[in-house]
């Protein structure tokens, strides 16, 4: 049973976006601030913006492909 769950999780390429979003938001925030707390709060905001933008693009592509 555990193998099926792991196979289902590993088959989705969207999981590659998670460490990428975390890394990009942390690096971008670290270039703007020098203290830890502002870096983390800004990283969360940037991460939400990135995920939101990805969701908007996903919905747009879904609507385009659904009409065909």
PDB file with SEQRES, HELIX, SHEET and CRYST1 records, atoms N, CA, C and O in Angstrom:
SEQRES   1 A   68  UNK UNK UNK UNK UNK UNK UNK UNK UNK UNK UNK UNK UNK          
SEQRES   2 A   68  UNK UNK UNK UNK UNK UNK UNK UNK UNK UNK UNK UNK UNK          
SEQRES   3 A   68  UNK UNK UNK UNK UNK UNK UNK UNK UNK UNK UNK UNK UNK          
SEQRES   4 A   68  UNK UNK UNK UNK UNK UNK UNK UNK UNK UNK UNK UNK UNK          
SEQRES   5 A   68  UNK UNK UNK UNK UNK UNK UNK UNK UNK UNK UNK UNK UNK          
SEQRES   6 A   68  UNK UNK UNK                                                  
HELIX    1 AA1 UNK A    2  UNK A   10  1                                   9    
HELIX    2 AA2 UNK A   15  UNK A   32  1                                  18    
HELIX    3 AA3 UNK A   36  UNK A   67  1                                  32    
CRYST1    1.000    1.000    1.000  90.00  90.00  90.00 P 1           1          
ATOM      1  N   UNK A   1       0.817  -1.192   0.000  1.00  0.00           N  
ATOM      2  CA  UNK A   1       0.000   0.000   0.000  1.00  0.00           C  
ATOM      3  C   UNK A   1       0.865   1.262   0.000  1.00  0.00           C  
ATOM      4  O   UNK A   1       0.561   2.229  -0.698  1.00  0.00           O  
ATOM      5  N   UNK A   2       1.943   1.246   0.786  1.00  0.00           N  
ATOM      6  CA  UNK A   2       2.809   2.418   0.839  1.00  0.00           C  
ATOM      7  C   UNK A   2       3.483   2.676  -0.492  1.00  0.00           C  
ATOM      8  O   UNK A   2       3.737   3.826  -0.849  1.00  0.00           O  
ATOM      9  N   UNK A   3       3.776   1.613  -1.231  1.00  0.00           N  
ATOM     10  CA  UNK A   3       4.420   1.787  -2.526  1.00  0.00           C  
ATOM     11  C   UNK A   3       3.496   2.499  -3.502  1.00  0.00           C  
ATOM     12  O   UNK A   3       3.960   3.284  -4.329  1.00  0.00           O  
ATOM     13  N   UNK A   4       2.208   2.241  -3.419  1.00  0.00           N  
ATOM     14  CA  UNK A   4       1.257   2.912  -4.297  1.00  0.00           C  
ATOM     15  C   UNK A   4       1.156   4.398  -3.976  1.00  0.00           C  
ATOM     16  O   UNK A   4       1.044   5.230  -4.876  1.00  0.00           O  
ATOM     17  N   UNK A   5       1.195   4.718  -2.707  1.00  0.00           N  
ATOM     18  CA  UNK A   5       1.138   6.124  -2.307  1.00  0.00           C  
ATOM     19  C   UNK A   5       2.393   6.846  -2.776  1.00  0.00           C  
ATOM     20  O   UNK A   5       2.307   7.949  -3.316  1.00  0.00           O  
ATOM     21  N   UNK A   6       3.539   6.245  -2.579  1.00  0.00           N  
ATOM     22  CA  UNK A   6       4.785   6.864  -3.025  1.00  0.00           C  
ATOM     23  C   UNK A   6       4.836   6.984  -4.537  1.00  0.00           C  
ATOM     24  O   UNK A   6       5.341   7.978  -5.059  1.00  0.00           O  
ATOM     25  N   UNK A   7       4.327   5.998  -5.244  1.00  0.00           N  
ATOM     26  CA  UNK A   7       4.303   6.063  -6.702  1.00  0.00           C  
ATOM     27  C   UNK A   7       3.383   7.179  -7.176  1.00  0.00           C  
ATOM     28  O   UNK A   7       3.691   7.865  -8.151  1.00  0.00           O  
ATOM     29  N   UNK A   8       2.273   7.365  -6.505  1.00  0.00           N  
ATOM     30  CA  UNK A   8       1.346   8.429  -6.890  1.00  0.00           C  
ATOM     31  C   UNK A   8       1.944   9.801  -6.617  1.00  0.00           C  
ATOM     32  O   UNK A   8       1.755  10.729  -7.403  1.00  0.00           O  
ATOM     33  N   UNK A   9       2.659   9.934  -5.516  1.00  0.00           N  
ATOM     34  CA  UNK A   9       3.272  11.220  -5.187  1.00  0.00           C  
ATOM     35  C   UNK A   9       4.420  11.521  -6.142  1.00  0.00           C  
ATOM     36  O   UNK A   9       4.571  12.663  -6.578  1.00  0.00           O  
ATOM     37  N   UNK A  10       5.215  10.541  -6.468  1.00  0.00           N  
ATOM     38  CA  UNK A  10       6.385  10.767  -7.306  1.00  0.00           C  
ATOM     39  C   UNK A  10       6.035  11.005  -8.767  1.00  0.00           C  
ATOM     40  O   UNK A  10       6.871  11.503  -9.520  1.00  0.00           O  
ATOM     41  N   UNK A  11       4.840  10.668  -9.180  1.00  0.00           N  
ATOM     42  CA  UNK A  11       4.501  10.804 -10.589  1.00  0.00           C  
ATOM     43  C   UNK A  11       4.123  12.227 -10.970  1.00  0.00           C  
ATOM     44  O   UNK A  11       4.010  12.527 -12.158  1.00  0.00           O  
ATOM     45  N   UNK A  12       3.926  13.104 -10.008  1.00  0.00           N  
ATOM     46  CA  UNK A  12       3.531  14.472 -10.309  1.00  0.00           C  
ATOM     47  C   UNK A  12       4.761  15.374 -10.353  1.00  0.00           C  
ATOM     48  O   UNK A  12       5.476  15.514  -9.360  1.00  0.00           O  
ATOM     49  N   UNK A  13       4.996  15.975 -11.500  1.00  0.00           N  
ATOM     50  CA  UNK A  13       6.155  16.845 -11.660  1.00  0.00           C  
ATOM     51  C   UNK A  13       5.988  18.188 -10.960  1.00  0.00           C  
ATOM     52  O   UNK A  13       6.957  18.936 -10.827  1.00  0.00           O  
ATOM     53  N   UNK A  14       4.778  18.505 -10.512  1.00  0.00           N  
ATOM     54  CA  UNK A  14       4.549  19.775  -9.829  1.00  0.00           C  
ATOM     55  C   UNK A  14       5.317  19.846  -8.511  1.00  0.00           C  
ATOM     56  O   UNK A  14       5.588  20.938  -8.012  1.00  0.00           O  
ATOM     57  N   UNK A  15       5.669  18.695  -7.945  1.00  0.00           N  
ATOM     58  CA  UNK A  15       6.423  18.700  -6.685  1.00  0.00           C  
ATOM     59  C   UNK A  15       7.817  19.285  -6.860  1.00  0.00           C  
ATOM     60  O   UNK A  15       8.439  19.683  -5.874  1.00  0.00           O  
ATOM     61  N   UNK A  16       8.328  19.348  -8.096  1.00  0.00           N  
ATOM     62  CA  UNK A  16       9.621  19.985  -8.331  1.00  0.00           C  
ATOM     63  C   UNK A  16       9.539  21.493  -8.128  1.00  0.00           C  
ATOM     64  O   UNK A  16      10.556  22.145  -7.890  1.00  0.00           O  
ATOM     65  N   UNK A  17       8.352  22.043  -8.221  1.00  0.00           N  
ATOM     66  CA  UNK A  17       8.194  23.487  -8.061  1.00  0.00           C  
ATOM     67  C   UNK A  17       8.347  23.924  -6.609  1.00  0.00           C  
ATOM     68  O   UNK A  17       8.748  25.058  -6.347  1.00  0.00           O  
ATOM     69  N   UNK A  18       8.039  23.059  -5.676  1.00  0.00           N  
ATOM     70  CA  UNK A  18       8.086  23.439  -4.257  1.00  0.00           C  
ATOM     71  C   UNK A  18       9.484  23.875  -3.799  1.00  0.00           C  
ATOM     72  O   UNK A  18       9.615  24.974  -3.262  1.00  0.00           O  
ATOM     73  N   UNK A  19      10.531  23.064  -3.986  1.00  0.00           N  
ATOM     74  CA  UNK A  19      11.855  23.552  -3.564  1.00  0.00           C  
ATOM     75  C   UNK A  19      12.339  24.724  -4.408  1.00  0.00           C  
ATOM     76  O   UNK A  19      13.105  25.560  -3.930  1.00  0.00           O  
ATOM     77  N   UNK A  20      11.900  24.786  -5.652  1.00  0.00           N  
ATOM     78  CA  UNK A  20      12.289  25.906  -6.504  1.00  0.00           C  
ATOM     79  C   UNK A  20      11.676  27.212  -6.004  1.00  0.00           C  
ATOM     80  O   UNK A  20      12.359  28.234  -5.950  1.00  0.00           O  
ATOM     81  N   UNK A  21      10.405  27.188  -5.643  1.00  0.00           N  
ATOM     82  CA  UNK A  21       9.741  28.382  -5.111  1.00  0.00           C  
ATOM     83  C   UNK A  21      10.372  28.797  -3.791  1.00  0.00           C  
ATOM     84  O   UNK A  21      10.591  29.985  -3.556  1.00  0.00           O  
ATOM     85  N   UNK A  22      10.663  27.837  -2.932  1.00  0.00           N  
ATOM     86  CA  UNK A  22      11.293  28.151  -1.643  1.00  0.00           C  
ATOM     87  C   UNK A  22      12.672  28.771  -1.861  1.00  0.00           C  
ATOM     88  O   UNK A  22      13.006  29.773  -1.230  1.00  0.00           O  
ATOM     89  N   UNK A  23      13.466  28.187  -2.740  1.00  0.00           N  
ATOM     90  CA  UNK A  23      14.818  28.701  -2.975  1.00  0.00           C  
ATOM     91  C   UNK A  23      14.790  30.092  -3.594  1.00  0.00           C  
ATOM     92  O   UNK A  23      15.523  30.981  -3.160  1.00  0.00           O  
ATOM     93  N   UNK A  24      13.956  30.282  -4.594  1.00  0.00           N  
ATOM     94  CA  UNK A  24      13.893  31.585  -5.265  1.00  0.00           C  
ATOM     95  C   UNK A  24      13.398  32.663  -4.308  1.00  0.00           C  
ATOM     96  O   UNK A  24      13.948  33.763  -4.274  1.00  0.00           O  
ATOM     97  N   UNK A  25      12.375  32.356  -3.538  1.00  0.00           N  
ATOM     98  CA  UNK A  25      11.848  33.373  -2.625  1.00  0.00           C  
ATOM     99  C   UNK A  25      12.840  33.703  -1.512  1.00  0.00           C  
ATOM    100  O   UNK A  25      12.956  34.862  -1.115  1.00  0.00           O  
ATOM    101  N   UNK A  26      13.554  32.705  -1.006  1.00  0.00           N  
ATOM    102  CA  UNK A  26      14.552  32.980   0.033  1.00  0.00           C  
ATOM    103  C   UNK A  26      15.726  33.788  -0.503  1.00  0.00           C  
ATOM    104  O   UNK A  26      16.179  34.726   0.154  1.00  0.00           O  
ATOM    105  N   UNK A  27      16.221  33.443  -1.676  1.00  0.00           N  
ATOM    106  CA  UNK A  27      17.357  34.175  -2.246  1.00  0.00           C  
ATOM    107  C   UNK A  27      16.946  35.600  -2.597  1.00  0.00           C  
ATOM    108  O   UNK A  27      17.680  36.547  -2.314  1.00  0.00           O  
ATOM    109  N   UNK A  28      15.780  35.755  -3.210  1.00  0.00           N  
ATOM    110  CA  UNK A  28      15.309  37.102  -3.552  1.00  0.00           C  
ATOM    111  C   UNK A  28      15.128  37.948  -2.298  1.00  0.00           C  
ATOM    112  O   UNK A  28      15.503  39.121  -2.281  1.00  0.00           O  
ATOM    113  N   UNK A  29      14.560  37.368  -1.260  1.00  0.00           N  
ATOM    114  CA  UNK A  29      14.346  38.113  -0.018  1.00  0.00           C  
ATOM    115  C   UNK A  29      15.658  38.426   0.688  1.00  0.00           C  
ATOM    116  O   UNK A  29      15.791  39.477   1.316  1.00  0.00           O  
ATOM    117  N   UNK A  30      16.616  37.532   0.592  1.00  0.00           N  
ATOM    118  CA  UNK A  30      17.911  37.765   1.235  1.00  0.00           C  
ATOM    119  C   UNK A  30      18.689  38.871   0.539  1.00  0.00           C  
ATOM    120  O   UNK A  30      19.537  39.508   1.165  1.00  0.00           O  
ATOM    121  N   UNK A  31      18.423  39.116  -0.737  1.00  0.00           N  
ATOM    122  CA  UNK A  31      19.100  40.218  -1.415  1.00  0.00           C  
ATOM    123  C   UNK A  31      18.494  41.560  -1.034  1.00  0.00           C  
ATOM    124  O   UNK A  31      19.116  42.603  -1.237  1.00  0.00           O  
ATOM    125  N   UNK A  32      17.285  41.543  -0.484  1.00  0.00           N  
ATOM    126  CA  UNK A  32      16.609  42.785  -0.105  1.00  0.00           C  
ATOM    127  C   UNK A  32      16.791  43.132   1.371  1.00  0.00           C  
ATOM    128  O   UNK A  32      16.714  44.304   1.739  1.00  0.00           O  
ATOM    129  N   UNK A  33      17.028  42.150   2.208  1.00  0.00           N  
ATOM    130  CA  UNK A  33      17.131  42.362   3.656  1.00  0.00           C  
ATOM    131  C   UNK A  33      18.370  41.658   4.193  1.00  0.00           C  
ATOM    132  O   UNK A  33      18.932  40.773   3.549  1.00  0.00           O  
ATOM    133  N   UNK A  34      18.786  42.078   5.402  1.00  0.00           N  
ATOM    134  CA  UNK A  34      19.942  41.446   6.024  1.00  0.00           C  
ATOM    135  C   UNK A  34      19.598  40.696   7.302  1.00  0.00           C  
ATOM    136  O   UNK A  34      20.385  39.863   7.752  1.00  0.00           O  
ATOM    137  N   UNK A  35      18.457  40.967   7.889  1.00  0.00           N  
ATOM    138  CA  UNK A  35      18.075  40.310   9.133  1.00  0.00           C  
ATOM    139  C   UNK A  35      17.130  39.152   8.834  1.00  0.00           C  
ATOM    140  O   UNK A  35      16.437  39.142   7.817  1.00  0.00           O  
ATOM    141  N   UNK A  36      17.119  38.182   9.738  1.00  0.00           N  
ATOM    142  CA  UNK A  36      16.415  36.920   9.483  1.00  0.00           C  
ATOM    143  C   UNK A  36      14.900  37.100   9.418  1.00  0.00           C  
ATOM    144  O   UNK A  36      14.261  36.576   8.506  1.00  0.00           O  
ATOM    145  N   UNK A  37      14.325  37.818  10.352  1.00  0.00           N  
ATOM    146  CA  UNK A  37      12.859  37.940  10.398  1.00  0.00           C  
ATOM    147  C   UNK A  37      12.315  38.635   9.149  1.00  0.00           C  
ATOM    148  O   UNK A  37      11.352  38.138   8.565  1.00  0.00           O  
ATOM    149  N   UNK A  38      12.887  39.768   8.711  1.00  0.00           N  
ATOM    150  CA  UNK A  38      12.379  40.358   7.465  1.00  0.00           C  
ATOM    151  C   UNK A  38      12.601  39.464   6.242  1.00  0.00           C  
ATOM    152  O   UNK A  38      11.796  39.477   5.311  1.00  0.00           O  
ATOM    153  N   UNK A  39      13.677  38.699   6.244  1.00  0.00           N  
ATOM    154  CA  UNK A  39      13.918  37.782   5.126  1.00  0.00           C  
ATOM    155  C   UNK A  39      12.815  36.739   5.061  1.00  0.00           C  
ATOM    156  O   UNK A  39      12.276  36.468   3.988  1.00  0.00           O  
ATOM    157  N   UNK A  40      12.478  36.155   6.202  1.00  0.00           N  
ATOM    158  CA  UNK A  40      11.459  35.101   6.210  1.00  0.00           C  
ATOM    159  C   UNK A  40      10.073  35.637   5.880  1.00  0.00           C  
ATOM    160  O   UNK A  40       9.322  34.999   5.142  1.00  0.00           O  
ATOM    161  N   UNK A  41       9.727  36.800   6.416  1.00  0.00           N  
ATOM    162  CA  UNK A  41       8.401  37.348   6.106  1.00  0.00           C  
ATOM    163  C   UNK A  41       8.295  37.744   4.642  1.00  0.00           C  
ATOM    164  O   UNK A  41       7.263  37.522   4.008  1.00  0.00           O  
ATOM    165  N   UNK A  42       9.349  38.325   4.109  1.00  0.00           N  
ATOM    166  CA  UNK A  42       9.341  38.692   2.691  1.00  0.00           C  
ATOM    167  C   UNK A  42       9.353  37.446   1.815  1.00  0.00           C  
ATOM    168  O   UNK A  42       8.727  37.426   0.756  1.00  0.00           O  
ATOM    169  N   UNK A  43      10.056  36.412   2.247  1.00  0.00           N  
ATOM    170  CA  UNK A  43      10.092  35.161   1.480  1.00  0.00           C  
ATOM    171  C   UNK A  43       8.715  34.517   1.408  1.00  0.00           C  
ATOM    172  O   UNK A  43       8.340  33.964   0.374  1.00  0.00           O  
ATOM    173  N   UNK A  44       7.967  34.585   2.489  1.00  0.00           N  
ATOM    174  CA  UNK A  44       6.602  34.032   2.467  1.00  0.00           C  
ATOM    175  C   UNK A  44       5.733  34.818   1.492  1.00  0.00           C  
ATOM    176  O   UNK A  44       4.974  34.232   0.720  1.00  0.00           O  
ATOM    177  N   UNK A  45       5.844  36.142   1.528  1.00  0.00           N  
ATOM    178  CA  UNK A  45       5.048  36.962   0.603  1.00  0.00           C  
ATOM    179  C   UNK A  45       5.428  36.696  -0.843  1.00  0.00           C  
ATOM    180  O   UNK A  45       4.552  36.575  -1.700  1.00  0.00           O  
ATOM    181  N   UNK A  46       6.720  36.603  -1.125  1.00  0.00           N  
ATOM    182  CA  UNK A  46       7.167  36.331  -2.491  1.00  0.00           C  
ATOM    183  C   UNK A  46       6.731  34.934  -2.920  1.00  0.00           C  
ATOM    184  O   UNK A  46       6.320  34.739  -4.064  1.00  0.00           O  
ATOM    185  N   UNK A  47       6.815  33.969  -2.020  1.00  0.00           N  
ATOM    186  CA  UNK A  47       6.364  32.613  -2.338  1.00  0.00           C  
ATOM    187  C   UNK A  47       4.889  32.558  -2.670  1.00  0.00           C  
ATOM    188  O   UNK A  47       4.479  31.840  -3.582  1.00  0.00           O  
ATOM    189  N   UNK A  48       4.085  33.318  -1.930  1.00  0.00           N  
ATOM    190  CA  UNK A  48       2.645  33.371  -2.222  1.00  0.00           C  
ATOM    191  C   UNK A  48       2.403  34.009  -3.583  1.00  0.00           C  
ATOM    192  O   UNK A  48       1.548  33.548  -4.340  1.00  0.00           O  
ATOM    193  N   UNK A  49       3.142  35.060  -3.899  1.00  0.00           N  
ATOM    194  CA  UNK A  49       3.008  35.685  -5.215  1.00  0.00           C  
ATOM    195  C   UNK A  49       3.384  34.716  -6.331  1.00  0.00           C  
ATOM    196  O   UNK A  49       2.692  34.646  -7.347  1.00  0.00           O  
ATOM    197  N   UNK A  50       4.460  33.978  -6.156  1.00  0.00           N  
ATOM    198  CA  UNK A  50       4.897  33.030  -7.187  1.00  0.00           C  
ATOM    199  C   UNK A  50       3.859  31.933  -7.380  1.00  0.00           C  
ATOM    200  O   UNK A  50       3.502  31.607  -8.512  1.00  0.00           O  
ATOM    201  N   UNK A  51       3.376  31.364  -6.284  1.00  0.00           N  
ATOM    202  CA  UNK A  51       2.369  30.302  -6.376  1.00  0.00           C  
ATOM    203  C   UNK A  51       1.074  30.847  -6.973  1.00  0.00           C  
ATOM    204  O   UNK A  51       0.424  30.166  -7.766  1.00  0.00           O  
ATOM    205  N   UNK A  52       0.700  32.056  -6.602  1.00  0.00           N  
ATOM    206  CA  UNK A  52      -0.492  32.674  -7.178  1.00  0.00           C  
ATOM    207  C   UNK A  52      -0.358  32.894  -8.670  1.00  0.00           C  
ATOM    208  O   UNK A  52      -1.295  32.640  -9.427  1.00  0.00           O  
ATOM    209  N   UNK A  53       0.802  33.364  -9.097  1.00  0.00           N  
ATOM    210  CA  UNK A  53       1.037  33.558 -10.525  1.00  0.00           C  
ATOM    211  C   UNK A  53       1.000  32.226 -11.267  1.00  0.00           C  
ATOM    212  O   UNK A  53       0.434  32.132 -12.356  1.00  0.00           O  
ATOM    213  N   UNK A  54       1.605  31.200 -10.675  1.00  0.00           N  
ATOM    214  CA  UNK A  54       1.566  29.874 -11.301  1.00  0.00           C  
ATOM    215  C   UNK A  54       0.136  29.358 -11.396  1.00  0.00           C  
ATOM    216  O   UNK A  54      -0.220  28.711 -12.382  1.00  0.00           O  
ATOM    217  N   UNK A  55      -0.686  29.632 -10.391  1.00  0.00           N  
ATOM    218  CA  UNK A  55      -2.086  29.196 -10.418  1.00  0.00           C  
ATOM    219  C   UNK A  55      -2.861  29.922 -11.510  1.00  0.00           C  
ATOM    220  O   UNK A  55      -3.679  29.311 -12.198  1.00  0.00           O  
ATOM    221  N   UNK A  56      -2.614  31.221 -11.676  1.00  0.00           N  
ATOM    222  CA  UNK A  56      -3.294  31.976 -12.734  1.00  0.00           C  
ATOM    223  C   UNK A  56      -2.900  31.449 -14.107  1.00  0.00           C  
ATOM    224  O   UNK A  56      -3.754  31.290 -14.978  1.00  0.00           O  
ATOM    225  N   UNK A  57      -1.626  31.179 -14.305  1.00  0.00           N  
ATOM    226  CA  UNK A  57      -1.171  30.624 -15.584  1.00  0.00           C  
ATOM    227  C   UNK A  57      -1.775  29.243 -15.807  1.00  0.00           C  
ATOM    228  O   UNK A  57      -2.168  28.912 -16.925  1.00  0.00           O  
ATOM    229  N   UNK A  58      -1.851  28.436 -14.753  1.00  0.00           N  
ATOM    230  CA  UNK A  58      -2.451  27.110 -14.866  1.00  0.00           C  
ATOM    231  C   UNK A  58      -3.911  27.195 -15.286  1.00  0.00           C  
ATOM    232  O   UNK A  58      -4.351  26.459 -16.168  1.00  0.00           O  
ATOM    233  N   UNK A  59      -4.659  28.090 -14.657  1.00  0.00           N  
ATOM    234  CA  UNK A  59      -6.081  28.239 -15.000  1.00  0.00           C  
ATOM    235  C   UNK A  59      -6.234  28.744 -16.429  1.00  0.00           C  
ATOM    236  O   UNK A  59      -7.112  28.280 -17.156  1.00  0.00           O  
ATOM    237  N   UNK A  60      -5.393  29.684 -16.839  1.00  0.00           N  
ATOM    238  CA  UNK A  60      -5.464  30.187 -18.212  1.00  0.00           C  
ATOM    239  C   UNK A  60      -5.183  29.075 -19.214  1.00  0.00           C  
ATOM    240  O   UNK A  60      -5.895  28.942 -20.210  1.00  0.00           O  
ATOM    241  N   UNK A  61      -4.162  28.283 -18.961  1.00  0.00           N  
ATOM    242  CA  UNK A  61      -3.851  27.178 -19.873  1.00  0.00           C  
ATOM    243  C   UNK A  61      -4.931  26.110 -19.849  1.00  0.00           C  
ATOM    244  O   UNK A  61      -5.227  25.500 -20.877  1.00  0.00           O  
ATOM    245  N   UNK A  62      -5.519  25.883 -18.687  1.00  0.00           N  
ATOM    246  CA  UNK A  62      -6.611  24.918 -18.580  1.00  0.00           C  
ATOM    247  C   UNK A  62      -7.820  25.372 -19.383  1.00  0.00           C  
ATOM    248  O   UNK A  62      -8.453  24.564 -20.062  1.00  0.00           O  
ATOM    249  N   UNK A  63      -8.146  26.657 -19.310  1.00  0.00           N  
ATOM    250  CA  UNK A  63      -9.274  27.178 -20.080  1.00  0.00           C  
ATOM    251  C   UNK A  63      -9.007  27.130 -21.576  1.00  0.00           C  
ATOM    252  O   UNK A  63      -9.906  26.829 -22.361  1.00  0.00           O  
ATOM    253  N   UNK A  64      -7.780  27.425 -21.973  1.00  0.00           N  
ATOM    254  CA  UNK A  64      -7.432  27.363 -23.394  1.00  0.00           C  
ATOM    255  C   UNK A  64      -7.531  25.937 -23.905  1.00  0.00           C  
ATOM    256  O   UNK A  64      -8.070  25.706 -24.987  1.00  0.00           O  
ATOM    257  N   UNK A  65      -7.027  24.990 -23.154  1.00  0.00           N  
ATOM    258  CA  UNK A  65      -7.060  23.596 -23.611  1.00  0.00           C  
ATOM    259  C   UNK A  65      -8.458  22.995 -23.501  1.00  0.00           C  
ATOM    260  O   UNK A  65      -8.776  22.056 -24.231  1.00  0.00           O  
ATOM    261  N   UNK A  66      -9.295  23.509 -22.613  1.00  0.00           N  
ATOM    262  CA  UNK A  66     -10.634  22.971 -22.423  1.00  0.00           C  
ATOM    263  C   UNK A  66     -11.558  23.370 -23.566  1.00  0.00           C  
ATOM    264  O   UNK A  66     -12.474  22.623 -23.909  1.00  0.00           O  
ATOM    265  N   UNK A  67     -11.332  24.533 -24.156  1.00  0.00           N  
ATOM    266  CA  UNK A  67     -12.178  25.010 -25.248  1.00  0.00           C  
ATOM    267  C   UNK A  67     -11.944  24.263 -26.545  1.00  0.00           C  
ATOM    268  O   UNK A  67     -12.803  24.298 -27.426  1.00  0.00           O  
ATOM    269  N   UNK A  68     -10.844  23.606 -26.693  1.00  0.00           N  
ATOM    270  CA  UNK A  68     -10.548  22.902 -27.951  1.00  0.00           C  
ATOM    271  C   UNK A  68     -11.182  21.576 -28.005  1.00  0.00           C  
ATOM    272  O   UNK A  68     -11.031  20.859 -28.994  1.00  0.00           O  
TER     273      UNK A  68                                                      
END                                                                             
